[in-house]
Amino acid sequence: MSEYFMLQLAALPFPNIDPVIVQIGPLAVHWYGVGYIVGILFAWWYAKRLVTNARLWPDGTVPMKPEDLDDFIVWAAIGVVLGGRTGYVLFYDLPRYIAHPLDILAVWQGGMSFHGGMLGVILAMTLFSWSRGIRTWSLFDVVAAGVPVGLGLVRMANFINSELWGRPTDVPWAVEFPNGGPFARHPSQIYEALLEGLVLFLVLRFLTHSRHKLKTPRFVGGAFIAGYGLSRIFVEFFREPDQQLGYLLGTGWLTMGMVLSLPMLLAGIWAMATAKPVTQPQPV
């Protein structure tokens, strides 16, 4: 009991930011939704910048036109939303949604899985690239390069929403969340925002502009997948597991986030290890 009391004393005050930016009648604009929208728009803008910079590509041959990315943004948005929601329902809270199927449509209440969203976008990229005759891995590379910004914004929205908080701790920067019980907790959303957002974006920026890895299809995409998987596994050691799942297999440390992220880490390492530079213009 004294341990919990000390944790409470050590907590930083939670910044009371309204999760709703503005509300007009029944229409409410949430930080969470804005994070997704801004993230998608940034990834689109950034990808267009990459495909208009010929020096980043093998022999100066860009594998797609900016107009292709204008068309793809709709596919990406659909893939993120449908994949993210479907992934959350299947991976994290299936019994609840079987009992209350209409709740699946209540996306404004939160409940999106990055792993599901990524699978949705991968499917969208594959179908779109096939329909346009674009090298699929090159499309994946340019899209992945800008995605971390959106990840960081959504994690900050999770912090504002006081959700997905961390485990109890006595670190000086611990926070007492309004709905996290009377405990000082790791602000794990901020850890994720920094690692999956800022750090991963800078790493990919270094690969695209300093190491010219867009000339090696699937290396940048592989670095993104591996970087996210590694970051997520690391932060899961500080993040409270989902209440409806808890720790898996009675381990006291293994979480669903770790289980879903390990294949990503391995797939990303495989993609980078097997990527080969393109030395001559390839038909698209």
HUQUIJO-V467858 format. One record per backbone hydrogen bond with DSSP energy under -1.0 kcal/mol. NH is the residue of the N-H (numbers start at 1). CO is the residue of the C=O. E is the energy in kcal/mol with one decimal. If there is no record, write none. Layout:
BEGIN
nh/co/e
NH/CO/E
NH/CO/E
END
This chain:
BEGIN
nh/co/e
5/1/-2.0
6/2/-2.2
7/3/-2.1
8/4/-2.0
9/5/-2.1
10/6/-1.9
11/8/-1.1
12/174/-3.4
17/15/-2.2
21/29/-3.0
24/27/-2.9
27/24/-2.0
29/22/-2.9
31/19/-2.4
34/30/-2.2
35/31/-2.4
36/32/-1.5
37/33/-2.4
38/34/-3.1
39/35/-2.1
40/36/-2.4
41/37/-2.5
42/38/-2.7
43/39/-2.3
44/40/-2.1
45/41/-2.6
46/42/-3.2
47/43/-2.2
48/44/-1.9
49/45/-1.7
50/46/-1.9
51/47/-2.0
53/50/-1.1
56/53/-1.7
57/54/-1.8
60/57/-2.2
61/58/-2.2
68/65/-1.1
69/65/-1.0
70/66/-1.5
71/67/-1.7
72/68/-1.9
73/69/-1.5
76/72/-2.8
77/73/-2.3
78/74/-2.1
79/75/-2.5
80/76/-2.8
81/77/-2.3
82/78/-2.5
83/79/-2.0
84/80/-2.5
85/81/-2.3
86/82/-2.4
87/83/-2.7
88/84/-1.8
89/85/-2.4
90/86/-2.5
91/87/-2.9
92/88/-2.2
93/88/-1.2
97/93/-1.6
98/94/-2.1
99/95/-1.9
100/96/-2.1
103/100/-1.7
104/101/-1.5
105/102/-1.3
106/103/-1.2
107/105/-2.1
109/106/-1.6
110/107/-1.9
113/84/-2.4
117/113/-2.5
118/114/-2.9
119/115/-1.9
120/116/-2.2
121/117/-2.3
122/118/-2.7
123/119/-2.2
124/120/-2.1
125/121/-3.1
126/122/-2.5
127/123/-2.5
128/124/-2.6
129/125/-2.8
130/126/-2.0
131/127/-1.9
132/128/-1.5
133/129/-1.2
134/129/-2.2
139/135/-1.9
140/136/-2.3
141/137/-2.4
142/138/-2.2
143/139/-2.1
144/140/-2.8
145/141/-1.7
146/143/-1.1
151/147/-1.8
152/148/-2.5
153/149/-2.1
154/150/-2.5
155/151/-2.2
156/152/-1.9
157/153/-1.9
158/154/-2.1
159/155/-1.7
160/156/-2.2
161/157/-2.4
162/159/-1.4
163/158/-2.1
166/186/-2.0
167/238/-2.9
169/184/-2.5
174/171/-2.0
175/185/-2.7
176/12/-1.6
180/177/-1.7
183/181/-1.6
185/175/-2.7
186/167/-2.2
188/186/-2.2
190/187/-1.2
191/187/-1.5
192/188/-2.4
193/189/-2.4
194/190/-2.3
195/191/-2.6
196/192/-2.4
198/193/-1.5
199/194/-3.3
200/195/-1.6
201/197/-2.0
202/198/-2.3
203/199/-2.2
204/200/-2.4
205/201/-2.4
206/202/-2.2
207/203/-2.0
208/204/-2.4
209/205/-2.5
210/206/-1.8
211/206/-1.9
213/207/-2.9
215/212/-1.3
216/213/-1.5
219/216/-2.1
222/218/-2.0
223/219/-2.5
224/220/-2.3
225/221/-2.3
226/222/-2.8
227/223/-2.7
228/224/-2.7
229/225/-2.5
230/226/-2.7
231/227/-2.3
232/228/-3.0
233/229/-2.3
234/230/-2.2
235/231/-2.5
236/232/-2.0
237/234/-1.2
238/235/-2.3
239/235/-1.2
240/165/-1.8
245/242/-1.6
246/242/-3.7
248/254/-3.1
251/248/-1.9
259/255/-2.0
260/256/-2.5
261/257/-1.5
262/258/-2.1
265/261/-2.3
266/262/-2.3
267/263/-2.7
268/264/-2.8
269/265/-2.1
270/266/-2.4
271/267/-2.5
272/268/-2.2
273/269/-2.5
274/270/-2.0
278/215/-2.8
END
